[in-house]
Structure formats: C-alpha cells, structure tokens
Amino acid sequence: MNFIRKIIKPRSKKEEIFYIELKRLLGFTPKKLQYYQKAFIHRSIKEIDKETGLTINYERLEFLGDAMLSAIIAAHLFQEVPTGDEGYLTQMRSKIVSREHLNELGRDLGLLHFVRSNISRSKFGDNIHGNVFEALVGAIYLDKGYNYCEKFIYKRVIAPYVDVPKLEGKITSYKSLFIEWCQKQKTTFLYDVYEDTGNDSIKHFSVKLILNGKVIAKGRATSKKKAEEIASKRAYFAFQNEISNP
C-alpha cells in the first residue's frame, strides 16, 4: 500500500477542488487532469514546459477544440438536415460556432472561474469565454476521446441551443448583411475607424459608418471589428425595412 502511495502523486487541496468542480461541469470523471489544467492557463502566466521549453497556455487546445466542435456540429447537421446543400449546411454551422455564440456558451458555463491569469479579468476581451470553451473541448478529446467529446457537445451545445428553424433567421454578422445590401443597392459606404482611448485603461476604437457621404451610425469597442459590428447593427435597425424588403 505504501508503495502504491509513492507511485501515485496525491492531489493538493487546490487540485482536489478543481477536480470536483470540473467533474460537476463535465458530467463525467476526467482521467488526466493536466489537460484540463492547461485548458485554463492564460498566456499572461508565461508558464514554460520544462521538457520542451515551449510556453504553456490554452491556445493549442483552443485550436484542437475548434476543429472538433466544427466536425461534430457538421456531422449533426448532415444527419438532421438531409435536404440541406453544402452552402446551407455551412451557413448553419457558422451560426452555431460563431464567436458570439461560443462566448455565450463560455459565460453560461462560468468557465472564467477556472482561468489562471496574471492580469485582471477586467482586461480580458469578450472572446476569452469562447476561446476557453474551445480549449475545454480540446482537453476532453485528448483525455476521453471522440465519443465523450461528442456527448459533451450534444449536451452543452446542440440540445440547449441548436434549433435549425430559428437559426435560419438568426443574424450573425450585421456588417456582412449591411455591406451586401449596399452592394445590391449600388450605394457607397465607408467605415471610418480611429483609435479612441478616452479615459479607459484599455485601448478602444470608434467607427463612423458613412452612407452616401452621411454618418448614419457610430460604434465603439475594444477592437476595430467589434466597433464596426456595433455600428453596422445600429445601421441595420435604422434601415431595417429597406434591408429586409429590398
């Protein structure tokens, strides 16, 4: 018995709490805790793998989880929508795995609670919720394999969130929709983006959306892309009747 104790490294109290909370979140017993620990390490920790010399953070797992999530959602849609062509299925998958949707999933699961970081949480961008969710999916795949990964995604993503008829009418990019409408109408438009830090500690960007030489909407966010999307959404609702009924 003593020999076994020497071989099996006992968990610290911190690891034991992490294990219990993780097991509750996953709905199954994790085997290799190190995968899940890595899924919640922010790059600001600057932790180095002693064997490889590489930085340890969740980003490689995020890449893997993104691929697994996309594949499993694609397989589900292929089975559930037998009449859907390639373009339709691609569009539906994009809506399910959109950054906005993944951020919502990460927030709903409270994944930020597990993240280890050397910076204040107030300085995290919104996308960290979705990034960590993808990293968690990657960790599940490495630890338990495809079947467990598929079951987790069905339970946490497909069952509660995927309603194909509703998704058909869901707008995932107001900017794309607005630009498409402008192009059909042969109308000139411009996104005038500029840095706007103001009194904030984090860099912000502001954008003026100009249509036919007139400012029709504005947006401000921590990235150019987000600022443009905010302005586009405001422009969409200002011109909703025209865009919906071209």
C-alpha positions as CSV (number, residue, x, y, z in Angstrom):
1,M,0.0,0.0,0.0
2,N,2.8,2.4,0.9
3,F,4.5,1.5,-2.4
4,I,1.3,2.5,-4.3
5,R,1.1,5.8,-2.4
6,K,4.6,6.6,-3.5
7,I,3.8,6.0,-7.2
8,I,0.5,7.8,-7.2
9,K,1.1,11.5,-6.6
10,P,-1.6,12.8,-4.2
11,R,-3.5,15.8,-5.3
12,S,-3.1,19.1,-3.5
13,K,-6.2,20.7,-1.9
14,K,-6.4,23.2,-4.8
15,E,-6.2,20.4,-7.4
16,E,-8.9,18.4,-5.5
17,I,-11.3,21.4,-5.6
18,F,-10.5,21.8,-9.3
19,Y,-11.2,18.1,-9.9
20,I,-14.5,18.2,-8.1
21,E,-15.8,21.3,-9.8
22,L,-14.6,20.1,-13.2
23,K,-16.3,16.7,-12.8
24,R,-19.5,18.5,-11.9
25,L,-19.1,20.7,-15.1
26,L,-18.3,17.8,-17.4
27,G,-20.8,15.3,-16.2
28,F,-18.2,12.6,-16.2
29,T,-15.0,11.6,-14.4
30,P,-11.8,13.2,-16.0
31,K,-8.8,10.9,-16.2
32,K,-5.8,13.2,-16.9
33,L,-6.3,16.4,-15.0
34,Q,-3.3,18.1,-16.7
35,Y,-5.2,18.5,-20.0
36,Y,-7.9,20.4,-18.2
37,Q,-5.5,22.5,-16.2
38,K,-3.7,23.6,-19.4
39,A,-7.1,24.5,-20.9
40,F,-7.4,27.3,-18.4
41,I,-3.9,28.8,-18.4
42,H,-3.9,32.3,-19.9
43,R,-0.8,33.3,-21.9
44,S,0.0,36.0,-19.3
45,I,1.1,33.3,-16.8
46,K,4.1,32.7,-19.1
47,E,4.5,29.1,-17.8
48,I,7.2,27.1,-19.6
49,D,7.2,23.3,-20.2
50,K,10.5,22.1,-18.7
51,E,10.8,19.3,-21.2
52,T,10.1,21.2,-24.5
53,G,10.8,24.7,-23.5
54,L,7.5,25.8,-25.0
55,T,5.1,28.2,-23.4
56,I,2.1,26.5,-21.8
57,N,-1.4,28.1,-22.3
58,Y,-4.8,27.2,-23.7
59,E,-4.2,28.3,-27.2
60,R,-3.1,25.0,-28.8
61,L,-6.1,23.2,-27.1
62,E,-8.3,26.0,-28.4
63,F,-7.2,25.2,-32.0
64,L,-7.9,21.5,-31.4
65,G,-11.3,22.2,-29.8
66,D,-12.3,24.5,-32.6
67,A,-11.7,21.7,-35.1
68,M,-13.5,19.0,-33.0
69,L,-16.5,21.3,-32.4
70,S,-16.8,22.2,-36.1
71,A,-16.6,18.5,-37.1
72,I,-19.2,17.3,-34.6
73,I,-21.6,20.1,-35.4
74,A,-21.1,19.4,-39.1
75,A,-21.9,15.7,-38.6
76,H,-25.1,16.6,-36.6
77,L,-26.4,19.0,-39.2
78,F,-25.6,16.4,-42.0
79,Q,-27.8,13.9,-40.3
80,E,-30.6,16.3,-39.1
81,V,-31.0,18.3,-42.3
82,P,-30.9,15.7,-45.2
83,T,-32.2,18.2,-47.7
84,G,-29.6,20.9,-46.9
85,D,-27.0,21.6,-49.6
86,E,-23.4,22.4,-48.9
87,G,-24.0,26.2,-48.7
88,Y,-26.9,25.9,-46.3
89,L,-25.1,23.5,-44.0
90,T,-22.0,25.7,-43.9
91,Q,-24.1,28.7,-43.1
92,M,-25.9,26.8,-40.2
93,R,-22.7,25.6,-38.8
94,S,-21.2,29.1,-38.9
95,K,-24.1,30.4,-36.9
96,I,-23.7,27.6,-34.3
97,V,-20.0,28.1,-33.8
98,S,-20.0,31.8,-34.2
99,R,-17.7,33.7,-31.8
100,E,-20.8,35.4,-30.3
101,H,-22.4,32.0,-29.6
102,L,-19.3,30.4,-28.2
103,N,-18.8,33.4,-25.9
104,E,-22.3,32.9,-24.7
105,L,-21.6,29.2,-24.0
106,G,-18.4,30.0,-22.1
107,R,-20.3,32.6,-20.0
108,D,-23.2,30.3,-19.3
109,L,-20.8,27.6,-18.1
110,G,-18.9,30.0,-15.9
111,L,-15.5,29.0,-17.4
112,L,-13.8,32.2,-16.5
113,H,-13.9,31.0,-12.9
114,F,-11.3,28.4,-13.8
115,V,-8.9,30.6,-15.7
116,R,-5.4,31.3,-14.3
117,S,-4.0,34.6,-15.3
118,N,-1.6,37.3,-14.2
119,I,-3.8,40.1,-15.5
120,S,-7.1,41.5,-14.1
121,R,-10.2,39.9,-15.5
122,S,-11.5,43.3,-16.4
123,K,-8.8,43.4,-19.1
124,F,-9.9,40.2,-20.8
125,G,-11.7,40.6,-24.1
126,D,-15.1,39.1,-24.6
127,N,-13.7,36.3,-26.7
128,I,-11.9,34.7,-23.9
129,H,-15.2,32.9,-22.9
130,G,-15.4,31.2,-26.3
131,N,-11.7,30.6,-26.5
132,V,-11.6,28.7,-23.2
133,F,-14.7,26.8,-24.2
134,E,-12.9,25.5,-27.3
135,A,-9.8,24.7,-25.2
136,L,-12.0,22.7,-22.9
137,V,-13.4,20.7,-25.8
138,G,-9.8,20.0,-27.0
139,A,-8.9,18.8,-23.5
140,I,-12.0,16.4,-23.4
141,Y,-10.9,15.0,-26.7
142,L,-7.4,14.3,-25.6
143,D,-8.5,12.9,-22.3
144,K,-11.5,10.8,-23.2
145,G,-11.7,10.5,-27.0
146,Y,-14.2,11.4,-29.7
147,N,-17.3,9.8,-28.2
148,Y,-17.1,11.7,-24.9
149,C,-16.3,14.9,-26.8
150,E,-19.4,14.3,-29.0
151,K,-21.6,13.6,-25.9
152,F,-20.4,16.8,-24.2
153,I,-21.1,19.0,-27.2
154,Y,-24.5,17.4,-27.7
155,K,-25.4,18.1,-24.0
156,R,-23.9,21.6,-23.7
157,V,-24.3,22.9,-27.3
158,I,-26.7,21.0,-29.5
159,A,-29.6,20.1,-27.1
160,P,-30.0,23.5,-25.4
161,Y,-29.1,25.8,-28.3
162,V,-29.4,24.3,-31.7
163,D,-32.9,24.9,-33.2
164,V,-32.4,24.9,-37.0
165,P,-35.6,26.8,-37.9
166,K,-34.7,29.6,-35.5
167,L,-31.1,29.6,-36.7
168,E,-32.2,30.2,-40.2
169,G,-33.4,33.7,-39.3
170,K,-30.5,34.5,-36.9
171,I,-28.2,37.3,-38.0
172,T,-24.6,36.5,-37.0
173,S,-22.9,39.4,-38.8
174,Y,-24.7,42.8,-39.2
175,K,-21.7,44.1,-41.1
176,S,-21.9,41.4,-43.8
177,L,-25.6,42.0,-44.1
178,F,-25.3,45.7,-44.4
179,I,-22.5,45.5,-46.9
180,E,-24.4,43.0,-49.1
181,W,-27.4,45.4,-49.0
182,C,-25.2,48.4,-50.0
183,Q,-23.7,46.4,-52.9
184,K,-27.1,45.4,-54.2
185,Q,-28.3,49.0,-54.0
186,K,-25.0,50.2,-55.5
187,T,-24.7,52.6,-52.6
188,T,-21.3,54.0,-51.5
189,F,-20.4,53.3,-47.9
190,L,-17.4,53.8,-45.6
191,Y,-16.3,52.6,-42.2
192,D,-14.2,55.4,-40.8
193,V,-12.3,53.8,-37.9
194,Y,-10.0,55.6,-35.5
195,E,-8.3,54.9,-32.1
196,D,-10.3,56.4,-29.2
197,T,-8.8,55.5,-25.9
198,G,-10.5,58.3,-23.9
199,N,-10.3,57.8,-20.2
200,D,-10.3,54.0,-20.5
201,S,-7.2,51.9,-19.4
202,I,-7.8,49.6,-22.4
203,K,-7.4,50.8,-25.9
204,H,-10.7,51.4,-27.7
205,F,-11.7,52.1,-31.3
206,S,-14.5,54.2,-32.6
207,V,-16.1,54.0,-36.0
208,K,-18.4,56.2,-38.1
209,L,-20.4,54.4,-40.7
210,I,-20.9,56.7,-43.6
211,L,-23.6,56.1,-46.3
212,N,-23.6,58.3,-49.3
213,G,-21.4,60.8,-47.5
214,K,-23.6,61.0,-44.4
215,V,-22.8,59.5,-41.0
216,I,-25.7,57.1,-40.2
217,A,-24.3,55.1,-37.2
218,K,-21.4,55.0,-34.8
219,G,-19.8,52.3,-32.7
220,R,-17.1,52.0,-30.0
221,A,-15.4,48.9,-28.7
222,T,-12.0,47.3,-27.7
223,S,-11.4,46.2,-31.3
224,K,-12.0,47.6,-34.8
225,K,-14.0,44.6,-35.7
226,K,-16.4,44.9,-32.7
227,A,-16.8,48.6,-33.3
228,E,-17.7,48.1,-36.9
229,E,-20.2,45.4,-35.9
230,I,-21.9,47.7,-33.4
231,A,-22.2,50.5,-35.9
232,S,-23.5,48.0,-38.5
233,K,-26.1,46.7,-36.1
234,R,-27.3,50.2,-35.4
235,A,-27.4,51.0,-39.1
236,Y,-29.4,47.8,-39.7
237,F,-32.1,48.7,-37.3
238,A,-32.2,52.3,-38.8
239,F,-32.7,50.8,-42.3
240,Q,-34.4,47.5,-41.3
241,N,-37.4,48.0,-43.6
242,E,-35.3,48.7,-46.6
243,I,-32.8,45.9,-45.9
244,S,-35.5,43.3,-45.2
245,N,-37.6,44.3,-48.2
246,P,-35.1,45.2,-50.9
